[in-house]
């Protein structure tokens, strides 16, 4: 799934294997329980769902997120968060 983050194309994953999703599940549980994640944990979660991007660096490397402009990071965090909820949380039955 392609999204625009401050004018740059970012491709988010539409599916995760069980092995890829398991650490992400733990991070979502921690965020729900504690209300927040560290920057490193947040970058790890985002890196799990970002397939490719037009920003510098490797989107699979959580360390690459430290070099992003803060506004880019926040916008990317919001888009990735939506996709994480789609991938991790069960669909509602409305």
C-alpha positions in Angstrom: 0.0 0.0 0.0 1.5 3.3 -1.1 1.0 6.5 1.1 2.5 10.0 0.8 4.5 11.2 3.7 5.3 14.9 3.3 5.5 14.5 -0.5 7.6 11.3 -0.5 6.2 7.9 -1.4 6.3 5.2 1.2 5.1 1.6 0.6 3.6 -0.1 3.6 3.4 -3.9 3.8 0.0 -5.5 3.4 0.9 -8.6 5.2 3.4 -9.9 7.8 4.5 -13.4 8.5 3.9 -14.7 12.0 7.6 -14.4 12.8 7.6 -10.8 11.6 4.4 -9.9 13.4 5.3 -11.4 16.8 7.7 -8.7 18.0 5.3 -6.1 16.6 2.5 -7.6 18.6 4.6 -7.2 21.8 5.3 -3.6 21.0 1.6 -2.8 20.4 0.8 -4.5 23.8 3.5 -2.4 25.5 2.3 0.8 24.0 -1.3 0.0 25.0 -0.2 -0.9 28.6 2.4 1.9 29.1 0.9 4.5 26.8 4.2 5.1 25.0 7.2 3.5 23.4 10.8 4.7 23.4 12.0 6.2 20.1 14.0 3.0 19.3 10.9 0.8 19.9 8.7 3.1 17.8 11.3 3.0 15.0 11.4 -0.8 15.3 7.7 -1.0 14.9 7.6 1.4 11.9 10.5 -0.5 10.2 8.5 -3.7 10.4 5.7 -2.3 8.2 7.6 0.0 5.8 8.6 -2.0 2.7 10.2 0.9 0.8 10.5 4.7 0.9 11.9 7.7 -0.9 13.8 8.9 2.2 17.6 8.4 2.6 18.6 5.2 4.3 17.3 1.6 4.6 13.7 1.6 5.8 14.3 -1.8 7.4 17.0 -0.5 9.7 15.4 1.2 12.7 18.6 3.4 13.0 17.7 5.1 9.7 14.7 6.7 11.4 16.9 8.8 13.6 18.1 10.8 10.6 14.6 11.8 9.4 13.2 15.3 10.0 11.0 15.3 13.1 7.9 16.2 11.0 8.7 13.4 8.5 9.0 10.9 11.4 5.7 12.0 13.0 3.9 11.8 9.7 5.4 8.4 8.9 4.6 7.2 12.4 0.9 8.2 11.9 0.6 6.3 8.6 2.5 3.3 9.9 0.4 3.3 13.0 -2.8 3.0 10.9 -1.3 0.1 9.0 -0.1 -1.6 12.2 -3.6 -1.5 13.6 -4.9 -3.0 10.3 -2.4 -5.8 10.5 -2.5 -6.6 14.2 -6.0 -5.9 15.4 -8.9 -8.1 14.4 -11.4 -6.6 12.0 -14.6 -5.4 13.7 -17.8 -7.2 12.9 -20.0 -4.2 12.1 
